[in-house]
């Protein structure tokens, strides 16, 4: 295993980070072939390739990847829990879960090699933004099943940074620790960073040691970046990833802050027209489709991320690394990001309609209060399941909120309303009203 | 099954020679590089050269929790900032929290200690281990996570909370072991039953690694009988690095790796060592800790130790189940009462459920002890006379065990508070 060495460095893995042109293509092809062979161990992919009359040997050039049908979030649901594993459970060292499209989460497995690859990718990112041994890194995202916490934790540890695994919550305490431990870098969602800066200002707390902010898991704007840099005294970098691709570590900005470097040796990227599936060229906006090239436990082929972005023109950057993607411009589906957690309206529907107390309609409202996302759900009651007593009303409210929290992993504010009082839709229901606007 | 059979079954004399060598190195290092220890040793009139045998450890001064608090956050550290790779913080119930720093070697030692421990509980790479201790600044989650990962098990880092989801994952992912507090496991078992899931029949769960709060042998029996698992006690505190040591499959004391820690049990009043098998306060010296050295640390936990070789073949000293804390000992009308004695008594009564509360108060200058007891559903009857009989019997049992009178209140099944983290069963209103 690669060991950390003291002091600042330009690259974590210079060869891989700067690989371009024919050399990169050759490596990608070799790894693509291996990935297709690995995926073929999974019944879902055996069927998929069979139906497309493809054998692993038919992948002869990188362009041949376009022959493989897409995999979507919904396909993963069918494989719950272990259907997408290409290795025996004994070789799986870690399990993370991420939001599914209904009540059950998506399960992601990792081999020992996967965990090492993942930590290495994060180490590349953190090195790219100027961190090295001697830096103190406070990781203010959820640990546990969410990949953001343990993902960054392992990468930072691999580099020999001092890790403060503070997780979320208790903002005053977080600020105290930044001061007490001389924290130089933080990782959190941009909205939490904004909240932290407000609390710090209100407390009159000084956090002069802070110089780097790694922000991700939700979309944010250039205006937010300028504001965060001013308020926290950091250089702010956008981080991108998704649990299906290990987690964070897929792409991140370098010092140029003009697009994110995606690790092409580990992820084969295509941009497609979400409606037609047609491949788009550099500079054209579309949905990002990723084929991971080094995943062992859970290989995926042409996975539709749902994220809208584009490959930027040119295959280089003044930092020496390869082709970048633009910052995420939106979603091709209806996925919501609430406090850094991905939520599908279908999950909400699934939970609500499995409860007898819930009537026919519901509405979801998203607001930003004190820089933090709040989700309010108005639910029509089912008359038959309701006694009319106030106490009963409260009980139903708690029951719904608890069920939603179990599945979504976030707290929601549930309001019960009279049957028939919510809007009815003739065509496609628009049950989500996002009133948050651009962050800050 | 051993993680490192050579070390774990080392002859006692050899182990003690190793301990002496490590202790001597530690004392020299601290005398030279730690302002705090240098001063403490000078105040105690002891020089590293005075440590000539392992028994000479008694010449070294004790260290207390307040020493950590007084030196907040990092004045006791003997590693440079660059050498630190982790901080953990234990939330103090009063005042400033305790900060623990780790070097790379500290994390490695911690992980190895747990790898040995989990292996001694019969866990290995085929197991799927659900870590339901809190992740983040609390040492329970990340500690067990690293240990479970080291033995090659599949780790599900569920952390705390979301109990129904935890039960679903336990079933769906075929978890074979869970690490959590005993009170959380009780809560989980109850929620599972409400969901129509029997942990005994509907899951592959076979081992529980339970700790972070004191619990009794009777509680173990109940958990094992109810859930159909083997429940093992785990011990450690954040100052020592975190959870570190467990029982082996013999369930007869917690193995304290001698190459890792030097264990003493002392009389809490005099500080003198007590004989093996006698109860006293646990004192630990962590022999290889780099960032935050711990020498003769008065943990405050009450236990006894044995140096007899365990039936499993491991030669390292064992401590018995923690029966209480020096500072949670309640003095009621001059009599020492440990909450664990109350639990021990209650759990021996078949009608009594898993949950209880202890309330101590002072009325008319007299201490009062109230024990609220939740009954099992099958013991909870409509007949007042039946309930009165049970109440009287519980009161008598408590009085004979504690030698002090306890008022008893019976509570409906499910009515007392449940805990996701550490249980808070004692309320001492006299202090308020």
Interface residues (C-beta under 8 A of the other chain):
Chain A: X6 X80 X81 X82 X89 X90 X92 X93 X94 X95 X96 X97 X104 X107 X109 X112 X115 X133 X134 X136 X143 X144 X145 X149 X150 X153 X157 X160 X161 X162 X163 X164 X165 X166 X167 X177 X180 X181 X182 X405 X406 X407 X409
Chain B: X72 X73 X74 X81 X82 X84 X85 X86 X87 X88 X89 X99 X104 X125 X126 X128 X135 X136 X137 X141 X142 X145 X149 X152 X153 X154 X155 X156 X157 X158 X159 X162 X164 X165 X168 X169 X172 X173 X174
